[in-house]
Amino acid sequence: MEFRHPYLPLTRADEQEMLEAIGLQHIDDLFSNIPHEFRLNRDLDICPPHTEHEVSKRVQELASKNVPMADGRAFIGAGVGIHYIPAVVTSLANRSEFVTAYTSYQPEVSQGMLQTLFEYQSLLAEILAIDVVNSSLYDMATAVGEAARMCARVVRRRSRFLVPGTMNPEHRAVLETYCRPAGMTVEAIEYDRKTGLMSISDLEGRLGEDVAGVYVENPSYLGFIESQVDEISRLAHEAGALLVAGVDILSLGLLRPPGEYGADIVVAEGQGLGSPPSFGGPLLGVFGCRMERRLVYQLPGRLVGMTRTVKEPYERGFVLTLSPREQHIRREKATSNICSNQALSAVTAAIYLSLLGPSGLQTVSEAIAYKSAYAARRLDSLAGVRAPAIGNAIWKEFVVTFTDGITVESVHQGLLERGLHGGKALHEEFPWLGESMLLSVTEVHSKEQIDRMAAAVGEIVGAGGD
């Protein structure tokens, strides 16, 4: 069987010449390492051609089966947020100038993209109260990994990195993957099983001259507010370690920014800033640090800098700076393996944040705080349900635990049957929590939708999970 592609201008003579150049007789010889029993020795079983109208109709039929998450019927988050995206954000971010732009190696033809990324850096630096923000990493998980290795490069001859025991297990897995080749070890700090707060005594006991950095999340993966950030910062710095803070940017309309409690490095997930969940991606890794030479020179990824002409009339210019890294020269001295970034997602975030402004950010943050607290109270009023099951003050995410023999699976299936989607099951990640799920409530959820979800859970629990 020989497939002739209708759109490739390769002639049989071209093909034969190429095969002879590599010492082969037939195109199938290229796949000789694939056992015969695993090959498809027949034509593909595909439907015949259809008209554009028929194809469009079929795709619409399939798409109609999807249930949009932004209509308030889904309560799952766990690091990927469901937020309202103003129409102007998508309209501007999808302009061809942004969508088709490649890496800005040539500043003379990339001023528009470079300026937009500079604005992204500036907006995030102001919100995080940190001096320098790069023009993005892949996601928060890789940002944590890069932060740990950066700590070891800055604070030399130290190889331990301390993290909260409640951090996202998926993020921790990525972190350990990053640390292992660098000879670093990751250790989890104990926490209070009721409040979720980091154990200060365990932190003090683990700190030593071989600790490069301490990681703290606020709000945490399980949704509770870590109220000891100042004490954690003080202890880390007294031990000569760096403090890495992981935050939810939208929470900073209410919570203190990490720069105010002494964070040396800041990481965050920027997906919620104008990008849809999209089945888990693409995400956006936010990464920043204090303006200190030893930190800035070890910053992974890219930085966009601004300059201007020396004489009037002044003209501004933008360029990638501090970039003799993996994509240029001195690869063996590269600060990371970040060879690309999430530029379009960063552009989207810049548009979203500039549209919200300070008052808009506060409004969204407050709406999430009020609605998640209301949802927790509604669920906690049900027999056989505890919410929040860990922590006192919460923001957006919170743990819901089911008792009296009710399983998370039965609640989840019951919600699906009622046209709702529950939270992420936690019994594998945190077995001691029992039958629990991590619920997420954002500004897209109305009081009526929260009441409907709570009533549905009440029906399911009252019926014994059936």
Secondary structure, 3 states (H helix, E strand, C coil): CCCCCCCCCCCHHHHHHHHHHCCCCCHHHHHCCCCHHHCCCCCCCCCCCCCHHHHHHHHHHHHCCCCCHHHCCECCCCCCCCCCCCHHHHHHHCCHHHHCCCCCCCHHHCHHHHHHHHHHHHHHHHHHCCCEECCCECCHHHHHHHHHHHHHHHCCCCCEEEEECCCCHHHHHHHHHHHHHHCCEEEEECECCCCCCECHHHHHHHCCCCEEEEEEECCCCCCECCCCHHHHHHHHHHCCCEEEEEECHHHHHCCCCHHHHCCCEEEEECCCCCCCCHHHCCCCEEEEECCCHHHHCCCCCCEEEEEECCCCCCCEEEEEECCCCCCCCCHHHCCCCCCCCCHHHHHHHHHHHHHHHHHHHHHHHHHHHHHHHHHHHHHHCCCCEECCCCCCCECCEEEEEECCCCCHHHHHHHHHHCCCECCEECCCCCHHHCCEEEEECCCCCCHHHHHHHHHHHHHHHHCCCC
